Amino acid sequence: MLPYHYLHHVRVRYAETDQMGVCWHGNYLLFLEEARGEALRATGCGSYAEIEASGIITPIVAVDLRYHHPARYDEELAIHVHVDEPPRATLRFRYEVLNPEGRLVLDGTTDLAFLDRATHRPCRPPLAMRRFFAQP
C-alpha cells in the first residue's frame, strides 16, 4: 500500500530542551524512532520485537535530517512518517515534523537495513512487510 503515511504526535518535554527552551537536536532521532516504530506497528507487519523474533534485525544505516525551525518546550509536534518505495535490502522512511502552528520544524529520512540476526548478512524484509508495501 504505497505511498504509506502515518501521523504520530509527541510533546517536547522539559528535559529535552536546552537553557533557551529549545528542543536539543539529538532528541529528534528519538522522536523519529518512536514514530517509525508506531508506523510499522500500524501496518500490521509487527513491532520491532516481533521482527527481531523472526530472525531479522533492522539497523539504521543512513540518516539525513534538515532542521528548519526550533521546537520548544511543551509543544506537541506532528510527525508525518512516509514510505514511498517498497522495501528491498533497505527501507527508507521520510519524515516531516510540524509544530502546532503547522510550521516545518524538521524533515529528512532514515534508511533501515534488513539483516539476518545470526549472520548479520543482508536478507529480504519480512514477508508481511513485502506484501503490505507491494506496489499495485
Backbone torsions as a table, in degrees:
resi	resn	phi	psi	omega
1	MET	NA	83.7	-179.4
2	LEU	-114.9	148.4	-6.0
3	PRO	-72.6	149.8	-179.3
4	TYR	-105.3	140.3	178.4
5	HIS	-136.3	137.2	175.9
6	TYR	-137.4	138.8	179.1
7	LEU	-111.7	128.1	-179.7
8	HIS	-129.2	145.4	178.4
9	HIS	-116.9	142.7	175.0
10	VAL	-143.4	142.0	178.6
11	ARG	-101.7	133.6	179.1
12	VAL	-72.4	119.8	-179.6
13	ARG	-88.6	157.2	-178.2
14	TYR	-55.5	-42.4	-178.0
15	ALA	-66.2	-13.7	-178.8
16	GLU	-94.3	6.2	-177.1
17	THR	-113.9	163.7	175.8
18	ASP	-95.0	-170.3	-177.6
19	GLN	-64.1	-18.2	179.7
20	MET	-90.8	0.9	-177.7
21	GLY	78.8	14.9	-178.6
22	VAL	-99.4	137.7	179.1
23	CYS	-61.5	128.4	178.4
24	TRP	-66.7	136.8	-171.3
25	HIS	-57.1	-34.6	-178.0
26	GLY	-67.3	-23.0	-179.3
27	ASN	-68.1	-22.6	-179.4
28	TYR	-62.3	-32.8	177.5
29	LEU	-62.6	-37.2	176.9
30	LEU	-68.5	-40.4	177.4
31	PHE	-61.0	-44.0	-178.7
32	LEU	-67.4	-36.6	177.5
33	GLU	-62.1	-44.8	178.2
34	GLU	-60.8	-47.0	-179.0
35	ALA	-63.9	-41.6	-179.9
36	ARG	-64.4	-42.9	178.6
37	GLY	-62.0	-42.9	178.4
38	GLU	-69.3	-34.8	177.1
39	ALA	-63.0	-43.2	178.1
40	LEU	-65.2	-44.1	179.5
41	ARG	-58.6	-39.8	-178.1
42	ALA	-66.8	-22.2	178.7
43	THR	-73.1	-20.1	-173.8
44	GLY	86.7	3.2	-180.0
45	CYS	-80.6	-7.0	178.4
46	GLY	108.4	161.9	176.2
47	SER	-82.2	170.9	173.9
48	TYR	-56.9	-40.1	-179.4
49	ALA	-61.1	-41.6	179.6
50	GLU	-69.3	-38.2	177.9
51	ILE	-64.0	-44.3	178.4
52	GLU	-64.6	-37.3	178.1
53	ALA	-63.9	-24.5	178.2
54	SER	-81.1	-3.0	177.2
55	GLY	100.5	11.6	-179.1
56	ILE	-120.1	131.6	173.5
57	ILE	-109.2	156.4	-171.5
58	THR	-133.5	72.6	178.6
59	PRO	-71.0	150.3	172.5
60	ILE	-76.2	129.3	-179.4
61	VAL	-114.3	-10.7	177.6
62	ALA	-156.3	141.6	176.2
63	VAL	-135.3	132.7	175.4
64	ASP	-137.8	109.0	-177.9
65	LEU	-124.7	143.2	175.0
66	ARG	-126.1	125.5	-179.3
67	TYR	-95.5	128.0	-175.9
68	HIS	-112.9	-38.0	-174.7
69	HIS	-151.7	139.3	-177.7
70	PRO	-69.2	142.0	168.1
71	ALA	-93.7	146.3	-173.9
72	ARG	-120.8	162.2	178.8
73	TYR	-49.1	134.1	174.8
74	ASP	73.8	2.8	174.1
75	GLU	-74.7	140.1	172.8
76	GLU	-93.0	117.6	-177.4
77	LEU	-94.4	140.4	174.0
78	ALA	-99.2	118.3	-180.0
79	ILE	-106.9	112.9	177.3
80	HIS	-93.0	121.5	-179.9
81	VAL	-108.8	127.6	-178.7
82	HIS	-124.7	143.1	166.6
83	VAL	-123.9	119.7	-175.0
84	ASP	-105.1	-19.5	-176.5
85	GLU	-130.6	149.9	179.7
86	PRO	-65.9	151.6	178.7
87	PRO	-70.2	145.1	172.9
88	ARG	-127.7	-120.6	173.4
89	ALA	-75.0	-18.6	176.4
90	THR	-133.8	165.6	175.1
91	LEU	-135.2	123.8	-179.1
92	ARG	-96.9	130.4	172.6
93	PHE	-108.4	134.8	177.8
94	ARG	-113.7	140.3	-174.0
95	TYR	-128.9	148.4	166.3
96	GLU	-134.1	126.4	179.6
97	VAL	-113.2	124.1	-177.4
98	LEU	-118.3	144.5	175.7
99	ASN	-83.7	177.1	-176.9
100	PRO	-60.0	-23.6	178.1
101	GLU	-84.9	-1.1	-179.2
102	GLY	85.7	9.8	179.3
103	ARG	-80.7	137.9	-179.9
104	LEU	-69.1	120.2	178.8
105	VAL	-93.2	-44.4	-174.4
106	LEU	-155.6	147.2	166.7
107	ASP	-140.1	161.8	-179.9
108	GLY	164.0	-168.1	-178.1
109	THR	-140.6	156.1	166.1
110	THR	-132.6	144.4	176.7
111	ASP	-114.5	126.9	174.9
112	LEU	-102.5	139.6	173.2
113	ALA	-100.5	156.1	174.6
114	PHE	-109.0	118.1	-178.5
115	LEU	-125.3	142.6	172.1
116	ASP	-64.9	126.7	-175.5
117	ARG	-59.3	-37.5	-176.2
118	ALA	-77.7	-39.8	-172.8
119	THR	-104.3	-16.0	-174.5
120	HIS	60.4	25.7	175.4
121	ARG	-96.9	150.5	177.7
122	PRO	-56.6	144.6	178.1
123	CYS	-144.7	174.5	178.3
124	ARG	-74.5	151.1	174.0
125	PRO	-62.4	161.4	176.1
126	PRO	-56.3	146.9	-177.3
127	LEU	-56.7	-43.2	-179.6
128	ALA	-59.8	-36.9	180.0
129	MET	-71.0	-42.3	178.0
130	ARG	-61.7	-39.3	179.5
131	ARG	-69.7	-44.1	-178.1
132	PHE	-61.9	-43.9	-175.8
133	PHE	-93.4	14.9	180.0
134	ALA	-64.2	144.2	176.0
135	GLN	-75.8	141.8	179.8
136	PRO	-67.0	NA	NA
